[in-house]
Amino acid sequence: MTHPAHRFRWLFVVVEGLVVVGAVSGTIQLVTGTAVPPVEDLEPLGLTSWVLPGVWLFASVAVPSTVAAWLAWRRSPHAPNAVLVASALLAVELLVQIPFVGPSLFQAVFGTVAIVLAVLALVARPTWRTSSSGAH
């Protein structure tokens, strides 16, 4: 059973984990050129492939969400802050996508996820900071 001080712990672990799966999947698609937008969309940046955007996606979304999920799983007092950072970086990634691929339902769904996680992390912060980081 989750300690009351670790509000939303399993939600953070599961949802951040799902964000990681999505980011890794997107990274693989971009790096391998599978189901990607036209490379011409990248011409304003001087890029000739989707590899660099794939690496960016991995670094800016998969890594922070992995850290947030792991810290929540470990009941670290830093977990809510990690979720906030991961949520902010996910939102930035989604906003950066819009000029290149246009707005989509995908961005709206993941944007909602980022906002909900950020709000829950803010709600959870006071109790996580005062609780121990050990397993209960």
C-alpha positions as CSV (number, residue, x, y, z in Angstrom):
1,M,0.0,0.0,0.0
2,T,1.3,3.5,-0.8
3,H,2.2,5.6,2.1
4,P,-0.2,8.6,2.4
5,A,2.8,11.0,2.0
6,H,3.5,9.6,-1.5
7,R,0.3,10.8,-3.1
8,F,0.0,9.9,-6.8
9,R,3.1,7.7,-6.6
10,W,1.8,4.9,-8.8
11,L,0.1,7.3,-11.2
12,F,3.5,9.0,-11.7
13,V,5.3,5.7,-12.2
14,V,2.7,4.4,-14.7
15,V,2.0,7.5,-16.7
16,E,5.7,8.6,-16.8
17,G,6.5,5.1,-17.9
18,L,3.9,5.3,-20.7
19,V,5.4,8.6,-21.8
20,V,8.8,6.9,-21.9
21,V,7.4,4.1,-24.1
22,G,5.9,6.8,-26.5
23,A,9.1,8.8,-26.6
24,V,11.2,5.8,-27.3
25,S,8.8,4.6,-30.0
26,G,8.9,8.1,-31.5
27,T,12.7,8.2,-31.3
28,I,13.0,4.8,-33.1
29,Q,10.6,6.0,-35.8
30,L,12.5,9.3,-36.3
31,V,15.9,7.8,-36.3
32,T,15.0,4.9,-38.7
33,G,12.9,7.2,-40.9
34,T,9.8,5.0,-40.3
35,A,6.5,6.9,-40.6
36,V,8.0,10.4,-40.4
37,P,6.8,13.7,-41.9
38,P,8.5,14.8,-45.1
39,V,12.2,15.8,-44.6
40,E,11.4,19.0,-46.4
41,D,9.6,20.1,-43.1
42,L,13.1,20.4,-41.6
43,E,14.7,22.6,-44.3
44,P,14.2,25.8,-42.2
45,L,16.6,24.2,-39.7
46,G,19.1,23.1,-42.3
47,L,18.5,19.4,-41.4
48,T,18.4,16.6,-44.0
49,S,17.0,13.8,-41.8
50,W,14.9,13.2,-38.8
51,V,17.8,11.7,-36.8
52,L,18.7,14.8,-34.8
53,P,15.0,15.5,-33.9
54,G,14.9,11.8,-32.8
55,V,17.9,12.2,-30.5
56,W,16.3,15.5,-29.2
57,L,13.1,13.6,-28.4
58,F,14.9,10.9,-26.5
59,A,17.0,13.4,-24.5
60,S,14.2,15.9,-23.8
61,V,11.3,13.5,-23.1
62,A,12.4,9.8,-22.6
63,V,15.3,10.6,-20.3
64,P,13.5,13.0,-18.0
65,S,10.4,10.9,-17.8
66,T,12.5,7.8,-17.0
67,V,14.1,9.7,-14.2
68,A,10.8,10.9,-12.9
69,A,9.2,7.4,-13.0
70,W,12.3,5.9,-11.3
71,L,12.3,8.6,-8.5
72,A,8.6,8.1,-7.9
73,W,9.0,4.3,-7.8
74,R,11.9,4.8,-5.2
75,R,9.7,7.3,-3.2
76,S,12.4,9.9,-3.5
77,P,11.5,13.3,-2.1
78,H,12.7,14.7,-5.5
79,A,10.1,12.8,-7.5
80,P,7.5,15.6,-7.7
81,N,10.1,18.0,-8.9
82,A,11.3,15.5,-11.4
83,V,7.7,15.1,-12.6
84,L,7.4,18.9,-13.0
85,V,10.6,19.1,-15.0
86,A,9.6,16.1,-17.2
87,S,6.2,17.7,-17.8
88,A,7.7,21.0,-18.7
89,L,10.1,19.4,-21.1
90,L,7.3,17.3,-22.7
91,A,5.3,20.5,-23.2
92,V,8.3,22.3,-24.8
93,E,8.8,19.3,-27.1
94,L,5.1,19.4,-28.2
95,L,5.2,23.2,-28.8
96,V,8.4,22.8,-30.8
97,Q,6.7,20.2,-33.0
98,I,3.8,22.4,-34.1
99,P,5.7,24.6,-36.6
100,F,7.2,21.5,-38.3
101,V,4.4,19.0,-38.3
102,G,1.3,21.1,-37.5
103,P,-1.1,20.7,-34.6
104,S,-2.5,17.3,-34.0
105,L,-4.7,15.2,-31.6
106,F,-1.5,13.5,-30.5
107,Q,-0.1,16.8,-29.2
108,A,-3.3,17.7,-27.5
109,V,-3.4,14.3,-25.6
110,F,0.2,14.4,-24.5
111,G,-0.1,18.1,-23.7
112,T,-3.0,17.3,-21.4
113,V,-0.9,14.5,-19.8
114,A,1.9,17.1,-19.2
115,I,-0.5,19.5,-17.6
116,V,-2.2,16.9,-15.4
117,L,1.1,15.5,-14.2
118,A,2.4,18.9,-13.4
119,V,-0.7,19.9,-11.4
120,L,-0.6,16.6,-9.5
121,A,3.1,17.0,-8.8
122,L,2.5,20.5,-7.4
123,V,-0.3,19.0,-5.2
124,A,2.0,16.2,-4.0
125,R,5.1,18.2,-3.4
126,P,4.5,19.3,0.3
127,T,3.9,15.8,1.5
128,W,6.7,14.2,-0.5
129,R,9.2,16.6,0.9
130,T,8.4,15.8,4.5
131,S,8.3,12.0,4.1
132,S,11.2,9.7,4.1
133,S,12.6,8.3,0.9
134,G,12.8,4.7,2.1
135,A,10.4,2.0,1.2
136,H,7.3,1.6,3.3
